[in-house]
Amino acid sequence: MEEKYETLKIQQESPNSGVFNLIINRPSVSNALGLNFFSEFPKVLNALDQNPIVAVIVLTGSGNHFCGGIDLKSLAAIADDNSGDQGRTRERLRRKIKLMQDAITAIERCRKPVIAAIHGACLGLGINIVTACDIRYCTKDAFFSVKEVDLAITADLGTLQRLPGIVGFGKAMELSLTGRRFSGDEAKELGLVSRVFGSREELKEGVRTIAEGIGGKPPLAVVGTKAVLIRSRDVNVEQGLDYVATWNSSMLLSEDLTEAISAQKQKRKPTFAKL
């Protein structure tokens, strides 16, 4: 956890807290992200996932914005990589896109809940990132745009696959084709975020309280709820029910269950072992 990263920073909320802040850390360029982000991000998420102290991850941005999109220098470098045999060039580009997709999907692979706390700009790549998160909150002055169409790109890192399930197909189509900017309040109306906070300070404190609350719940039930919801999103009801039956047949009979029942009966706060 002590390793230094170029695009990210990790901060534990407090010495005894299971809440860890994962901060996009390129404030000088509005947290626009280059290609190194796509190698660092899954590595950091995996480290946090494997750390038994970590219960909940809060993803946020340093400086004035959450994420200004992809760094245009990186985009230009991808566009310029067209030398040699066209078949091999295109196969190489496909592999690069798949690796970048995989870096965003790492949020869903992470067992621990990932909460996006969004302020300022959340553009293009930022939308790809937050739609993969488990819960999203923002400030009143946050603004969003599915920006790729204006850069002559069909969004390819998850927005077009995940956004319709969050806001509905028609709304996702309109936002993606127009690339228009929309506010934090509209993001709440659309269902993209669960709550809008009045200021960045209120966002930080509110999300911290929510994250600490989730972190105090039975860990096996938390990771199971995330895993089953993500799995059920992509299959029919019968397949989803079968998946959760299999999950609970292996996870339900745990010390967490015994402790939760005892705490309820004794009217005390439960204490759960870490994962």
C-alpha positions as CSV (number, residue, x, y, z in Angstrom):
1,M,0.0,0.0,0.0
2,E,3.0,2.2,0.4
3,E,3.8,2.2,-3.4
4,K,3.6,5.5,-5.1
5,Y,1.5,6.0,-8.2
6,E,1.5,8.7,-10.8
7,T,-2.3,9.1,-11.2
8,L,-3.7,7.9,-7.9
9,K,-3.4,8.3,-4.2
10,I,-4.7,6.2,-1.3
11,Q,-5.7,7.6,2.1
12,Q,-7.2,5.7,5.0
13,E,-10.1,7.8,6.4
14,S,-8.7,7.4,10.0
15,P,-6.3,5.0,11.7
16,N,-9.0,2.5,12.7
17,S,-11.3,3.0,9.8
18,G,-12.2,0.4,7.1
19,V,-12.9,3.3,4.7
20,F,-10.2,4.0,2.2
21,N,-10.2,7.0,-0.2
22,L,-8.9,6.3,-3.7
23,I,-8.1,9.7,-5.1
24,I,-7.6,10.5,-8.8
25,N,-4.5,12.7,-8.5
26,R,-3.8,14.8,-11.5
27,P,-5.3,18.1,-10.4
28,S,-3.1,20.3,-12.6
29,V,-4.9,18.9,-15.7
30,S,-8.4,18.6,-14.1
31,N,-7.7,14.9,-13.5
32,A,-7.6,14.1,-17.2
33,L,-6.1,10.6,-17.3
34,G,-3.3,9.2,-19.5
35,L,-2.6,5.6,-20.5
36,N,-0.6,5.0,-17.3
37,F,-3.9,5.2,-15.3
38,F,-5.1,2.1,-17.0
39,S,-2.2,0.1,-15.7
40,E,-2.2,1.6,-12.2
41,F,-6.0,1.6,-11.5
42,P,-6.6,-2.2,-11.5
43,K,-3.4,-2.7,-9.6
44,V,-4.5,-0.3,-6.9
45,L,-8.0,-1.8,-6.7
46,N,-6.6,-5.3,-6.4
47,A,-4.3,-4.2,-3.6
48,L,-7.2,-2.6,-1.7
49,D,-9.4,-5.6,-2.4
50,Q,-6.9,-8.0,-0.9
51,N,-6.2,-5.9,2.2
52,P,-8.4,-7.2,5.0
53,I,-8.5,-3.8,6.7
54,V,-10.3,-2.3,3.7
55,A,-14.1,-2.5,3.9
56,V,-15.3,0.2,1.6
57,I,-13.5,2.3,-1.1
58,V,-14.5,5.9,-1.8
59,L,-13.3,7.1,-5.3
60,T,-12.9,10.8,-5.6
61,G,-10.8,13.4,-7.4
62,S,-8.2,15.9,-6.1
63,G,-8.4,19.6,-7.0
64,N,-11.4,21.1,-8.6
65,H,-12.7,18.2,-10.6
66,F,-13.5,14.5,-10.4
67,C,-12.3,13.6,-13.8
68,G,-11.9,15.8,-16.9
69,G,-11.8,12.8,-19.3
70,I,-9.0,11.1,-21.1
71,D,-5.7,13.1,-21.6
72,L,-5.8,14.3,-25.2
73,K,-2.1,13.6,-25.6
74,S,-2.8,9.9,-24.9
75,L,-5.7,10.0,-27.3
76,A,-3.4,11.5,-30.0
77,A,-0.8,8.8,-29.3
78,I,-3.3,6.1,-29.9
79,A,-4.5,7.7,-33.1
80,D,-0.9,8.1,-34.4
81,D,-0.1,4.4,-33.8
82,N,-0.9,3.4,-37.4
83,S,2.5,2.4,-38.9
84,G,3.1,-0.9,-40.6
85,D,0.7,-3.6,-41.6
86,Q,-2.9,-2.4,-41.1
87,G,-4.2,-5.7,-39.9
88,R,-1.6,-5.9,-37.1
89,T,-2.1,-2.2,-36.3
90,R,-5.8,-2.8,-35.8
91,E,-5.3,-6.0,-33.8
92,R,-2.9,-4.1,-31.5
93,L,-5.5,-1.3,-31.1
94,R,-8.2,-3.8,-30.2
95,R,-5.9,-5.3,-27.5
96,K,-5.2,-1.8,-26.1
97,I,-9.0,-1.1,-26.0
98,K,-9.7,-4.4,-24.2
99,L,-7.0,-3.7,-21.6
100,M,-8.5,-0.2,-21.0
101,Q,-11.9,-1.8,-20.7
102,D,-10.6,-4.3,-18.3
103,A,-9.1,-1.6,-16.1
104,I,-12.6,0.0,-15.6
105,T,-14.3,-3.4,-15.1
106,A,-11.8,-3.9,-12.2
107,I,-14.2,-1.8,-10.2
108,E,-16.9,-4.5,-10.5
109,R,-14.4,-7.3,-9.9
110,C,-13.3,-5.7,-6.7
111,R,-15.2,-7.4,-3.9
112,K,-15.3,-4.3,-1.7
113,P,-18.0,-1.7,-2.5
114,V,-16.7,1.3,-4.5
115,I,-18.5,4.6,-3.9
116,A,-18.0,7.5,-6.3
117,A,-18.0,10.9,-4.7
118,I,-18.1,13.4,-7.6
119,H,-17.4,17.1,-7.7
120,G,-16.8,19.5,-10.5
121,A,-16.4,17.9,-14.0
122,C,-17.1,14.3,-14.7
123,L,-16.6,14.0,-18.4
124,G,-16.1,11.2,-20.9
125,L,-13.8,8.7,-19.2
126,G,-15.2,10.0,-15.9
127,I,-18.6,8.7,-16.9
128,N,-17.1,5.3,-17.8
129,I,-15.6,5.1,-14.4
130,V,-18.6,6.2,-12.3
131,T,-21.1,4.0,-14.1
132,A,-19.0,1.0,-13.0
133,C,-19.1,2.1,-9.4
134,D,-21.6,0.6,-6.9
135,I,-23.0,3.8,-5.6
136,R,-22.7,7.4,-6.8
137,Y,-23.1,10.8,-5.0
138,C,-22.2,14.3,-6.2
139,T,-22.2,17.9,-5.3
140,K,-24.7,20.4,-6.5
141,D,-22.1,22.1,-8.7
142,A,-20.9,18.8,-10.4
143,F,-21.5,18.6,-14.1
144,F,-21.4,15.6,-16.5
145,S,-21.0,14.9,-20.2
146,V,-20.8,11.7,-22.2
147,K,-18.2,13.5,-24.2
148,E,-16.8,10.9,-26.6
149,V,-19.0,11.7,-29.6
150,D,-17.5,15.2,-29.7
151,L,-14.0,13.7,-30.0
152,A,-15.1,11.5,-32.9
153,I,-15.2,8.4,-30.7
154,T,-17.9,5.8,-30.0
155,A,-17.6,5.5,-26.2
156,D,-15.9,2.1,-25.7
157,L,-15.0,1.7,-22.0
158,G,-18.3,0.8,-20.6
159,T,-20.6,3.9,-20.6
160,L,-22.8,2.6,-23.5
161,Q,-23.1,-0.8,-21.8
162,R,-23.7,0.4,-18.2
163,L,-25.4,3.8,-18.5
164,P,-28.7,2.4,-20.0
165,G,-29.2,0.1,-17.0
166,I,-28.8,3.0,-14.7
167,V,-30.8,5.8,-16.3
168,G,-32.8,3.9,-19.0
169,F,-32.2,3.3,-22.6
170,G,-33.8,6.4,-24.1
171,K,-32.1,8.8,-21.7
172,A,-28.7,7.1,-22.3
173,M,-29.2,7.4,-26.0
174,E,-30.0,11.1,-25.8
175,L,-27.0,11.9,-23.5
176,S,-24.6,9.8,-25.6
177,L,-25.6,11.2,-29.0
178,T,-25.8,14.9,-27.9
179,G,-22.8,14.8,-25.6
180,R,-24.6,17.6,-23.7
181,R,-23.5,18.8,-20.3
182,F,-25.9,18.1,-17.5
183,S,-25.9,19.2,-13.8
184,G,-25.7,17.3,-10.5
185,D,-29.4,17.9,-10.0
186,E,-30.3,16.4,-13.4
187,A,-28.0,13.5,-12.6
188,K,-30.1,12.9,-9.5
189,E,-33.3,13.1,-11.6
190,L,-31.9,10.7,-14.1
191,G,-30.9,8.2,-11.4
192,L,-27.2,8.5,-12.2
193,V,-26.5,9.6,-8.6
194,S,-28.4,8.7,-5.5
195,R,-28.0,12.0,-3.7
196,V,-26.8,15.6,-4.3
197,F,-24.8,17.4,-1.6
198,G,-24.7,21.2,-1.2
199,S,-20.9,21.5,-1.1
200,R,-17.7,19.4,-1.4
201,E,-17.4,19.4,2.4
202,E,-20.9,18.1,2.8
203,L,-20.2,15.4,0.1
204,K,-17.1,14.3,1.9
205,E,-18.8,14.1,5.3
206,G,-22.0,12.5,4.0
207,V,-20.2,9.8,2.0
208,R,-17.8,9.1,4.9
209,T,-20.8,8.5,7.1
210,I,-22.5,6.2,4.5
211,A,-19.2,4.3,3.9
212,E,-18.6,3.8,7.6
213,G,-22.1,2.5,7.9
214,I,-21.6,-0.1,5.1
215,G,-18.2,-0.9,6.6
216,G,-19.8,-1.8,9.9
217,K,-22.1,-4.4,8.3
218,P,-21.3,-8.2,8.0
219,P,-18.5,-8.3,5.4
220,L,-19.6,-11.6,3.8
221,A,-23.1,-10.2,3.3
222,V,-21.7,-7.0,1.8
223,V,-19.4,-8.6,-0.7
224,G,-22.2,-11.1,-1.5
225,T,-24.8,-8.5,-2.1
226,K,-22.4,-6.7,-4.6
227,A,-21.5,-9.9,-6.4
228,V,-25.0,-11.2,-6.7
229,L,-26.4,-7.8,-7.9
230,I,-23.8,-7.5,-10.6
231,R,-24.3,-11.1,-11.7
232,S,-28.1,-10.7,-11.7
233,R,-27.9,-7.6,-13.8
234,D,-26.5,-9.6,-16.7
235,V,-28.7,-12.8,-16.5
236,N,-32.4,-13.6,-16.2
237,V,-34.3,-13.9,-12.9
238,E,-34.1,-17.7,-12.8
239,Q,-30.3,-17.6,-13.4
240,G,-29.9,-14.9,-10.8
241,L,-31.8,-16.9,-8.2
242,D,-29.7,-19.9,-8.9
243,Y,-26.5,-17.9,-8.5
244,V,-27.6,-16.5,-5.1
245,A,-28.7,-19.9,-4.0
246,T,-25.2,-21.3,-4.8
247,W,-23.6,-18.2,-3.2
248,N,-25.5,-18.5,0.1
249,S,-25.1,-22.3,0.3
250,S,-21.4,-21.6,0.6
251,M,-21.4,-18.3,2.5
252,L,-24.5,-18.2,4.7
253,L,-23.4,-20.5,7.6
254,S,-20.7,-18.1,8.9
255,E,-19.7,-16.6,12.2
256,D,-21.0,-13.3,10.8
257,L,-24.6,-14.8,10.9
258,T,-24.2,-16.0,14.5
259,E,-22.7,-12.6,15.6
260,A,-25.5,-10.6,13.8
261,I,-28.2,-12.6,15.5
262,S,-26.6,-12.4,18.9
263,A,-26.1,-8.7,18.6
264,Q,-29.8,-8.2,17.6
265,K,-30.9,-10.2,20.6
266,Q,-28.6,-8.5,23.0
267,K,-29.3,-5.0,21.5
268,R,-25.6,-4.3,21.1
269,K,-23.3,-3.3,18.2
270,P,-22.0,-6.4,16.4
271,T,-18.3,-7.1,15.8
272,F,-17.3,-8.9,12.7
273,A,-14.0,-10.5,11.6
274,K,-12.3,-8.9,8.7
275,L,-12.2,-10.5,5.3
